[in-house]
């Protein structure tokens, strides 16, 4: 009788445990640690210094703008142990060494640069966003790093409008992060346009009021333009920012302040 009970209990355990393990795996969340930094064409710091600054944040992926061409981004990666990089070919406003780049701990695929230039007299051109896809814990993330012109008082013109209405609707990856120097403040029509496309700024989850902070000008706070550097994520997969903020340095390494965020994505697909 005892033998029969033992066999019954063993069979029940074998049936239950795999089911629980499967459920646990399906409910797993994916944490992505990202940063964005306008480095002012490397004017005030070496890539090695910038790499050392970012070390404590244990980042998965970084977007740079106004970055030098060549191996500059890869040199930052060498300090951080991040082996994969992508350097765009469009320099902002055709200035020297103002490229958009991506640095990643995991391999990058689907690398492309989107030209966001528009026909406007009151805005510099060209502008662009580099885009690449990477997998973190087996989950695919599309990552954009950009540098665009201010169009804060205009909703249906400018680089932000082109990004929101011509580029992002064609993105097929579910989980998307956009970082960079937007040259616009939260609440401007330009930022509202991107948020209406299904994106949310990390400041809101972090309960940080951008109106009380600034990311530019790090060298001259009296001439600051507020928070114009942002990290946004696509809201469709129930993502949430759990940590992050503006990185305050005793000695600035650029005219912008670096920003970072820890974003948690639901690993389950939202598609039915």
N, C-alpha and C positions, 0 to 999 in steps of 0.2 A: 504493500500500500504506500509506504514512504517513498519507494522507488518511482512509483507512478506519479506522485505529487512532485518529486524532484524533476522528472522529465517534463512535466507540464509547465513548471516554473521556468525551466531553461528555455523551452520553446517560446514562451511568452516574452522573455527577455530579448531573444534573438529577433522577434518581430518588432518590439518597441524601440530598441536602441537605434537601429539604422534609421528608422523614421525620424527620431529626434535629431539625429546628426544631420539628416538631409534638411530638415526644417531650419536648423541652426545655420547651415551654410547658405540657404536661400535668403535668410533674414539678415545676412551680414551687411554691414555698412562699410563704405570705402572712404578713407580719410586721405585728403590731398592737401599738402602744404605748399602754398604758392607765394610768389613775391613779384613785385614790379618795381622797376627803377629806371628813371630817366637819368643817365649818367653824364649828360652834357659833353658828349664826344670824348669822354675820358680825360677831360681837361684838368681835373683836380685830384685824381687818384689813379693808381695802377689797377689793372684787373686783379692782381694778387691781393691788394688791399681791400677791394670790394668783396672778394671771395672770403677773406678772413672775417669781415664784418658780418657776412651772412651765415657763417658756420654754426652759431648757436641755434639757428632756426630749423635746422634739419629739413631743408626744403626738398620737394620732389621736382619742382619745375619753376623756372624764373623767366619773366619776360623783361627784356631790356629795350629801351628806346633811346634815340640819339647815341647809339653805340658805334664805336669804330668798326670799320670793315676788317676783313682778314681773320686772324686767330684770336682776337681780343676776347670774345665770348668763351671760346674753348679754354683760354688761360684762366678765366674765372672758374670754369668747370674743373680744371686740374686741381685747384685748391680745395674744392668742395667734393671731389670724387664723383662729379657729374660728367659723364663721358659723351653725352649726345647734344649736339647744337645745330641750329639752323640760322643762317644769316640772310636777311632779305637783300634785294638788289636796288631798292628804291630808297634814296636818301631824302629825308624830309626837306621840302623847299629847295631841293637840289644843293643843299649845303654840304660841306665836307663832313664825313663820318657821323651822319645822323641816321643810322640804319636801325631797323627793328629786328630783334633777334630773340631766339628761344634757347634756353639751356635746360636740359632734362637729365634726370637720373636714370630714366628708362628710355628705350629706343624710340625714335620719332619716325612716323610715317605720314604719308599724305601731305607732304610739305608744299605749301603754296603761298604766294603773296598776292593780296588783293589791293589793286590800285583804287583808292577812294577819292581821287581827284575830282573836282567839280568845277563848273564854269561860273566862277564868282570873282568879283573884283576885290572883295573885302576879306579874302582868305588866301593863305599861301598854299601853293601846290608844288610838287605832288605830295600826297599823303598816302599812307598805306597801313595795312595790317598783315602781319605774317601769321600763318596758321599751320598747325601740325597736330597729329593725333598720336597719343601714347596710351599704353596700357599700364594701369596701376592695380596690383592685386587681381589681374585678369579682367579688369573692367576698363572699357575704352573711354578716354577723355579727349575732347577736342579743345585745343588751347590757342587763343589769339593774343598777340602782343601788338599794340598799335600806338601811333602818334598822330593825332588829328588836330585840326585848327578849331578855335573857338567859334561857336555859332549859337551862343546861349540865348539870343533873343529871337531866333528863327527856328521853327520846327520842321519845315518841309524843304529846307535847303541845307547844304553843308555836308561835311564828311560823316557826321553821326547819322544823318538821315539816310545816306547811301549805304552805310553799314547795316542799319536796321531794316531797310526795305529792299536791298538788292543782294546783299551777301548772306546775312543770317538766315533768311527764309530758305536758302538752298543748302544749309547745313543739315546733313543727315544723321550725325552723331547725336545721341540723346543728351549726354552730359557735356556741357560746354562751359568754359571759363574764358572771360575776356578781361585782359589787364592792359594798363598803359597810361600814358599821359593824354587825357581827353581834352585838356585846356578848357574844361567846362566844370561848373559846380553842380552838385546834386540839387535838383529843383529847376535847373535851366531846361528850356525846351529841348535842347539837344540830348540831355541825359534822359528826359522823360520819353523821348522817341525810342531810345534803346530799351528802357524798362518796359515800354508797351509791347516790345517785341518778345517779351517773356523772360526778362532778366532782372536780377535784383542786386543792388550794391551791398557788399559785405558790411558796410557801416551800420546798416539797419539792424542786422542780427546782433552786432557787437554793442549796440546802444551807444554808439559814438556819434555825436552831433558834429557833422562836418563844418557847420557854420561857426563853430568855436575853435576850429583847428586850421592848420594850413600845411600844404606839402611844398609850396613854392612861395617865397624865395628863402631857401635854407640859409643863405649867406646874409640876407638883409630882411629880417622879419618885419620891419616897418613898411616894406614894399611888397608884402605878401599878397597873393591872389587867392588865398583860401585853399581848400582841398580840390585840386584839379587832377590828381592821380587816383585811379579807382581800380577795384577788382569787382567784377560782376559774375554771377553764375546763372545758368538757366534753371528756372524754378520747377520745371515739369517733373523732375524726379525727386521731389521733396527734399532738396538739399538744404543744408543749414550751416552757417558759419559758427564755429565753436571757439575760435581764438583768432587773434590777429590785431592789427592796428598800424599806426604810423611809427616807424623806427626813428627814435630821437638819438642823434649822434652828437657827442660833445664837439667833435670837429667834423663839419660836413664834408662829404666826399663828392658832392655835386650840388648844383643849385636847387635840385629837388630832393625831397626826403624819400627814402625807400618805404614801401608799404608791404605788408604781408598778411596772409590769412590761412586759416585751417578750415577747409570746407569738407563736410561729411555728406556723401551721396548715398542714397538708397541703392543697393546693388541690383535690385529687381527692376526689370524693364517696365516702363509705363505703357508700352505698346501691347495691345491685346491681340 
